[in-house]
């Protein structure tokens, strides 16, 4: 085969293929043309390699075919371009999906906390089982509050942030078990209820709320949201609906797993509040106002922005290109 003759004969066709492969938008007719010319160029490349081996012309055609494949199959969005969609659409939509589960989880959490606190506070034997009176009094008078200031504020904020982010991630990652999120919720509810009981026993209830509410409003809400996401992943496995169980579980895992990433930022805010605001010698009203403002901003992001994103058809899941073509099912 005369390589120069082939190159001369195909130059215009390759040039047209190159033009189509660089176009930002193609019509239906142009896509058909692109596919046809791609096949023809692939055959040309096979002839070149068979008769002449590796050549400059063959390398040029190979590069052209690679660019055409990207035009046909698409390319992944880079992180910088995907971040605005994640923040404005995917994450709020995913949070909005778990709003009712979060409410149910919150009611259960508060109920367990109040019952534990009331039972221990009203039962001297239960209080005594927690430790001797001197130790409990020292906890109520000093240890409870000094916990928030015994380390530098920045170090403490970073520590509680990473710890809470890991707890939230566990709730989502191990949510498929159905047990893990419930275990985390019960442990935390019992812990808060027990601490409240000790503080109220020694008439330090006001101190308890003044050191829990500023950061706890946002922090506890974030953990409850994570638990709700984990439980919904579990429910997608238990009751997948008309879809295959694996497809329902994968979709829920992708969309609700978004919450674990988003809560890293939310818990960073609560960590800053816990490290710098909670132990500060400021008026109680100011500290609670800061915590309430942070919670209100999160709820607005979750419910208002989330509702708008859901109204546009966003679910928090990956795009079809990223996740793969949706499998059609009957029913």
Number of C-alpha atoms within 10 A of each C-alpha: 10 9 15 10 10 14 16 10 11 15 12 11 16 21 12 14 23 20 13 20 23 14 10 7 11 15 8 9 8 13 16 12 16 23 15 13 20 23 13 16 20 16 11 19 20 15 16 22 14 11 11 13 11 12 12 8 15 20 14 13 19 17 12 21 22 14 16 22 16 13 19 14 9 10 11 10 11 8 9 8 9 12 13 11 12 18 13 15 22 28 30 30 33 28 29 24 23 22 18 12 17 23 15 13 21 20 12 15 20 15 14 20 24 18 15 21 25 16 15 22 21 13 12 11 10 14 19 12 10 13 11 10 13 9 12 19 17 12 18 24 16 11 14 15 18 12 12 20 15 11 12 11 20 13 11 19 23 16 14 19 24 15 14 22 26 13 18 27 22 18 30 28 21 17 24 22 16 19 14 19 29 19 13 17 22 16 15 17 23 19 15 19 24 24 21 26 28 22 24 18 19 16 13 16 16 11 17 20 15 18 21 19 21 28 28 21 18 26 28 21 20 26 27 24 26 31 34 29 34 34 27 23 29 23 18 22 22 14 12 17 11 10 16 12 15 12 15 19 21 16 19 25 24 17 22 29 22 23 27 26 14 20 22 18 13 19 26 19 19 27 29 19 24 29 25 18 22 26 20 16 8 10 9 16 11 12 22 22 13 17 25 18 15 21 22 14 11 17 19 14 19 21 18 15 19 27 21 17 21 20 11 11 11 20 25 28 22 16 12 9 13 11 12 9 9 9 8 7 8 5 6
